[in-house]
Amino acid sequence: MELGYQLKITIKGSHPPIWRRVIVPGKINFQDLDDIIEDLFGWTHDHLYEFCDRKSGRRFQPSDDEYFWNTESVENLIDDCFIKGEKWTYTYDFGDDWVHDILVEDVVPYKERFAKVLKSKGPYMIEDCGGLWGFYESYIDEAEPFDIEIANHQFEQFPIEAKEFVQIGEDYEYSGTPEGDWGEFGEDSFEQHMKNMLEENPEEILQQYFSGLQNARNTAEEWIEENKEFLSQDFYLKDVYSCYTKDDLKWIAQMNGFSGYSKLKKSELADWLVKKMLEESHMADIVENIIPEEGEVIQLIINQPEGIWITESALEQSFFLSSYGAFNDEAGVMRLPKDVREMYRNVNTTECQKRRLEKDKIRKYCNSAVELYGVVPISEVAVIYRHYTGNDILVKQLKKIALEYIEDNRVTVRGRYLVHMDIDDEDMELILEDQEGNPYYIPDTEEEFLIYGNADEETIEQLDEVKFSKWLEEELNLDVVCGFTIAKHILLCIKLNYEEEALMEILDVLAPNMGIPELSTKQKRKVKKKLSELCKNTRLYSYSGHTLNEIEAKM
């Protein structure tokens, strides 16, 4: 079984975020990955580049172009370095300094020898445009749109030859395509890789993670206490913008859709931008579109003028805080100017909050629809919305809201359909064929319908993936990570109408690759019985959300 790596690659600092979610094959080196990333973002392979592991600090560069000491060659295999959850940076062109954040989202079975784009946001980039700020000055006229189908077609035309390596001391020697799926050393490396990924105590890892967050929070609170006298003094948006460079101010203006500032000097631009940002109508538009979690953070900062600790990821995900906030990088403390707090209170009316909650509900409707049906016309979601609420919603409005939240959702928008992010175009066509003539399953209550699109603590225990995952943990003595990974794969296949024997074959492939001992005859019987039960009671995409039991009862 070949391995693939699901990556999310984001241009750092871009707002709105420009990113690609892609699966790359295993047994490729960092030089191969550089070629893939450059094709994903439209770079022309004309500049130097570097990969860096953000945890260990290891750097990988072309051997002829090393400008730092202690860098490693890009001929190293990514298999030796990429573990689920790891974060890397890829820097291209050290003049314009394009930094890409790479998150290794998952390690998955993948037999193809070419990259495959799953989702994307934003156009191709522009070579030699002066960096991110230069890009935003010229992207409207010059940036070409990114097309997933075209990109995937091009990747398929140029498969990447699999590589293997043999360890000799601290160096590696590389050869071409191995005779089998894994050479002797490659097989050992694979098993060790999966062991590192899955056999660590997940509870201990989570404890270390939350302990790190708590330490950062404690440090921030100590910093706030030490600087309380200074932090208690009023400051204004003009004070914040006066500390920014002209490029920073231009970026804020561009991201907020303003124009007509190109001839202004820095001080003039700062004054002009303050007036525009504090216009009641402009802030009202932004506040109405914040998501509930973001609104809770903003309200905490409003109530504590001296500031609160937040993570950098929370800042990056909040358009409001990125535009209006004052963030101390060293302490991780976010504050809001006095005039911003006052205007926020003015525009965050009861009616505004109601509209915001309604948008969030519509987002959950979209999530629930793709969880139940896999593929569903947007017009059908509007019908379901009217069924429960008694209110009409325009299809174009529903589509607009789905697109606004698409990065955080499990939803993709393909033409007039909402489609689950895990469903490719081929499966989408098969599902649509099977769904013909089957009415969509409509739960009795809105609350039940929204459970499928909601992942809060009160409802997550009711989701099929969680229940099946816990069953696997108990019956097969699996850890949390392994149980949930298998449950997710198996349930997706059930929803796509796989037969029981095919599901057992998938389990037979997944189990050894995840370090699970061979199942006993008794365990296999239990698993088959559970799969039979799941196949009959899981809501299938091909039957428009109905279970086999429900379908058979109507026949």
N, C-alpha and C positions, 0 to 999 in steps of 0.2 A: 504494500500500500504506500503510495507516494504521499508526501506531506506538502501542504501549501500554507501560506501565511496571509491572513486577512489583515490588511493595514489601513489605517486612516491617516492620510497625509494632508496637512493643512499649511497654507502659507501663513507664517507667523505674523500676527499684527494686522491682518487684513480684516476689514469690516465693511460690508458683511463678510463672513468667513468664506474663503475660497479653498475648497478641499476636494479630495478624491478618496473614495473607498474602493480598494482593489485587492484581489487575491493574486499573489505571485507564487510561482512554483518553488518547491524546495530544491536543494542542490544547485543553487546559483550563488555567485559571489557578489560582493558589494559593487563591483564594476558593472555587472549585469543589472543590478538594482538601480544604479545611476542612470543607465540607458532607459529603463522603464519610467523613472520619475521625470526625466527630461522630456520624454514623449508625452507623459500625462499633462505636463504644464506648458508645453510648447517651447522649451529651451532648445538651443541650437547646437549644444555640445561644443561650444567654442570657449568655455571658461573652466577654470579649476573648480574642484568641489571637494567636500569632506563630509564624512559621516562621524557622528559622535554619540556614544552611549551616555545619556544624561546621568545615569546612576554611577557608573564606574569611571567615566571620563575617558574611556578608550576612544582613540581617533583612528579613522581609516582613510587613507589618501592614496592616489596613484603613486607608485614607488618613485617615479622620476620627478615628482613635484612636491615632495615633502618639505614643508617650510617650518613645521614644529618638530621639536625633538620627541622621540618616543611614540611616533605614529606607526600604525601598522598598515600593511598593504591592502588595497581593495580587492586583492585576489583571495582574501579569506572568505569562506562560505558564510552566508547569513545564518545557516542552520546551526552553526557553532555559537551564535550570539543572540538570536531572536527567541525570546521566551514570552509567552502570553502575558500581557500587562506591561511589558517593557516600553520605555519611551526613549526615542532617539531624535537627533536633529540631523538634517541634511542641509548643508550650506552650499549654494551655487553662486559663482561669480563674486569673488571677494572684493570687487569694487562696488557693485550695487548691493551686495550682501543679501541675497535672497535666502532667508532661513525657513526651512520647512520642518514642522513638528511631525514626527512619525510615531503613531501608537500601534503596537502590535496587539490588535484586538483579539485575535484567536489563531490557534494552530489547527488546521482542518485537513481532512483527506482531500487531495486534489491531484488528479492523474494527468492533467494537461501540462504541456511544457511552455505555455505562454501565459502572460498576465491577462486578467479579466477584470474590467471595471464594473463594480456593482452599483455605485451611486456617485454623483458628483454635484458640485455647486460652484458656479463661477466660470468665467471664460478662460481661454488660454492666456498666458502671461505675455509680456512684450519684452523682447531682448534689448539690453542696453538703453533702457528708458530712464535710468537714474534712480532705480530702486522703487520702493512701494509708493512714495509720494509722486514720483514721476509717472508711475503707472496710472494712478487715479486722475492725473491731469489729461491723460491721452487715451484711456481705455475705451471711452464711449465711441471714438472714431476709429481706433486702431485694433482693439482686442477682438480676436475671432472667437465665436462661440465654441464651446466644447461639446462634441457630439459623441455620446457613449457608443453608439452602434458603429460609427466610423472608426473610433479608437480601437474597439475590440476587434474589428475586421483587420486593422493594421497589425495588431499584436499577433493574431492568428497566422498571418503571413510569414512571421519571422520567429519561429519557436526557438527557445534557448536550450542549448545542449546541456544535459545534466553533467555535473562535475563530481568527482570524488576526491578524497584527500587521504594521505597516509602521513601519520605523525612521525617526525624524525627530530628528536630533541624538542626545541622550542619552535622549530620552523615547520612549514607545511609544504609538501610537494603536491602539485595538482596534475591530474590527467584528464582525459576526455570522458566519453560516456562509459559508465561501468558496465560490466557484462550482465549483472543482474540488477534488481531493484536497489539493493544495497550491497556494497562491498563488505568485507569482514569488518573493517574499522568503521565503515559507515553505519552498519547495523548496531554496533556497540554504541556509537555516538547517538543514534536515534533513541535507543532504549534509555540512555542516560538523560537525554533531552526530555523525554516524557516523564522520567522519574523526577527530574528537577522541577518540572512544571506541575505535576499532579500529586507527588507523594509528600510534599511539604505540608505541614499542618496549616490548613486554611485559617483556622481560628487564631493561630499564633500570628500569621501574616496580617490578618485583620486587626489584631490587637496592636501590633507594631505600627500599622498605618494610623489607627486612631490615636495611639500614644503620641505619634509625631505631630498630628494635628493639634492635640491638646497642648503639647509643648510650645508649638507656635502661637497658639491662643494665649497661653500664660505669659509668653515673652511680650506679646502685643499689649496685654493688659498692664504689665509692669511698665512698659514704655508710656502708655497713656497716663498712668498714675504719676510717673516721674515728670511728665510734661503737662500736667493738668492745668497749671496756671496759664501757660501759653495757649493750650488747646481750648481753653474756655473763652478766649477772645474771639469776637466776631470777625469773620472774613467774608469776602464776596467773590462772585464768579470772576470779576475782573482781576482779582488778586491771583486766582488760579491760572487764568489765561496769560497773564503777564509773565509767568514762569515758563511758558511753552515757547518752542521755536516757531518760526513762521510756517514751516512745513507741518508741524503739529496742528496749528490753527487751520491751515488749509485742508488738512485731512478731516477735521471735525466739520468744517463747512461743507465739504464734499459729501461726507457720510450723512449729513442732515439735509441734503438736497438743495443747498443754497448755491447761488451764482451771483456774478457781478462784483467779485472782490479781487480780481487778478491784479489790478493796478494799485491796490492799497499797500501802504507800508505796514510793518509788523504792528506798531502801536495802533494804527488806524484800523487794521484788521481785527485786533483784539477788541477794541471798543465796538466796532460794527457787529462782531460775532456775539458779544454779550447781549446786545439789544435783540438780535434775532433769536437767540436761544431762550431768552426770557419772555418772548411774546407768548401770551397766554394760549393762543390757538395752537402754536407749534408744540409747546410742552404738553398740551392736552392730547394731541395726536400720539405723542410718544407714550405718555402714561397709560392711555387706553389700550396699548398693545403690549404692555409688559405682562409676563406670565405670573401666576400666583406666587411661585417660589421667589421670583425676583422682587415682587411687590413686598413680600415679608421682609426681605433684607433691606430694601429701601426704607421701609417704615421703622425698622430698628435704628437705622442711621439718623432718620428724622428725629427720633425720640432721644438720641444720644449725640448731641452736637460735638462732643469731644472726640467722637469717632468710635468705630468698632473694628474688630479684626475680621477680615474676609480672605478667602483663598484667591489666588490669581485667576484660577479658572472661573470663579464666580464673577470676577471683574470682567474677564474677557467675554463672558456670555451675556453681560448686561449692557445693552446699548445705552440705557439711561445713565448708568454710573460711568461708562467710558466717555460720555459726552459732558457730563456735569460734575463729576466727582473729583476730589483731591485725594490721591492715593500715595501713601508713604511706602515705597518699595521695601525699605529696610525692615520696618516694623510690621508691614502687612496691614496697615490701618487705613480705613476709608472714612473720609469726612465729606460733608456736603456744605457748600457756602450758605450763608444766611438767606440771601435773596432767592436761592434755588429752593431751600426748604419752605420758604413762605409761598412761592409760586406753586410748588407741589401741593401744598395744603389747599390752595385755591382751586386747582384743577382736579384733584382727586376727590371729586364729589361722589355722593351716593349713586347717582346715575352713572357716572364713569365706572365705578366699581361694579355695578350691575352689568354693564356692557362687557367689561373685562371678564367677569365670571361666565358670561354667556359664550364668549369666544373660547374660553378654556373648555367649556362643556362641548362645544362643536368639535374642538380638537379631539376630545375623548370619543365623541361619536365616530370620527374618522378612524381612530385606533381600534375601536370595538368592531367596526364594519370589516376592516381587513383581517382582524383576528378570527372573526366568524366565517367570512366568505372568501378570504384570500384575494379575490378580485371582485369588484363591485362597481357598477356605474355610479358616478357622482349623483346623478339624478335620483337613484334609488335611495341613497343616504338622505337626500332631502325629503323623500317620502316617509322614511322611517322617523326622521326628526319631527315631521308634522304629525305622525301617528302618536308619538308620545307627548309632545308639547302643545299640539293644536295650533302651532304657529308655522307660517310658511317661511322658507329660506330660499333665496335664489341660488341656482346651481353655481353661477360664477362667484357668488360670495363664499359659498362653501369651498370651492376650489381655491380661492384666494387665501382663506384661512389655513387650509391644508398646506399650501405652499409656504406660507409664512413660518410655520412651525416644522417644516419638513426635516430639518437637521436633527431635531430632538425627538421626532416621531418614529414609529415603525412603518410609516406610510410613504409610498412613492406615488406620484401623480403621472400617469401615462395616458395622454390624450384625454378621453372622457371617463377614464377609470381611476379608482383608487386601488392600489396594488400593494400587498405586503412586501416589505423590503427583501424578504428571503426568497421571493418567487421570481424566477427569471422569465424572459419573454416566451420561451418555449412552453414552460409550465403554464404560463398565463393563458396561452391559446388553448391548451388542453382543458384547463379549468372552465373557460368560457364555453367550450363545446359541451362539456358534461353538465354545466349548469342550465342549459336550455330546457325549458319546460318545468324546472323545479322552482317553486315559489321560495322567496327568501325566508329563512327562519326568523321569527320575530318573538323574542322573549315576552313573557306576560307583563313585566314591569320595566320601566326605564332604568331603575336601579340595577336590575339583573343584566340588562343590555350593557350598561356602562361598566360593569365589573370587568368585561373583556378588554376595555380600553384604559383601565385605571390600574396603576401599580402602587397605590399607597398601602400603608401597613395594614389597613383594615380589610382590604380586598385581595391582597396578593396571595394569601393562603388559600384562596378559593380557585386560583388559576390551575389549569390542568398540569402545566409544566412543573409547578411546585409540588403538587400532590404526587405525581409520578416520580419525581426526583426523590422525595422522601421515602417512597416505597422501595426504590432501588437501593438507597443507602441502607435501609434496614434489612432487606432480604439478601442483598449481595455484599453487605459490609463495605460499602463504598464511602469515600469522603464526599463532602458537599460539592466540590468543584466537579469531580468525576460524575457524580450522580446527576447533577443538573445538565452537564454537557451531553450526556447520553440521552437524557429525557428530552432535551430540546431537539436533538437530531431525530429521534424515533417519532416524536409527536408530529414533527413537520412532515415526515414521510407518511404517517397515518392520515393526516389531514389531506395529503395529496393522493390518498386512496391506495397505498401500497398493500399488497397481500401479506398475510401473517408470515409465510415462509420467507418472503423477501425481507421482512423486518428482522427475522432471526438471522438471516445472512448479514444484514447490516450490523447487527449486534456482534456477530462473530468477528467481523472486521474491526469494529471499534474497540472491542474489549482488549485484545492483546496490544493494540497500539496505545492504549491508555494504562498499561501496566496491570490489567485485571487478570487474575489467574483463570485458567479454563474452568468453565462452569461445570458443576457436577450434574448428573442426570436429574437429580431431584430439583436442583436450581433451574435447569432448563424447563422442566415441567411447569414450575411456578411462573417462570417468565412467559412461557407460551400461553398459559391460562390468563395471565395479566394482559398480554397483548391482545388476546381474543376479546377480553372484556373492553379494553380500550378501543379496539377497532369498531365495536358495536355502539359505544357510547360517546366517542369523540365526535365533535361537530366537524364534519368534512367539508372542505372547500368545494369539492365536486358536486355535493348535494346542497349547495347554497346554505350551509350552516346546519343542516339537519344531520342527525345521527343515522346509522344503519338501522337501528331498532325502530326509529320513528318512520323511516322510509318503508320498512317491511310491514309495520303496523297498518299503513295506509293501503297496501297492495291487496 
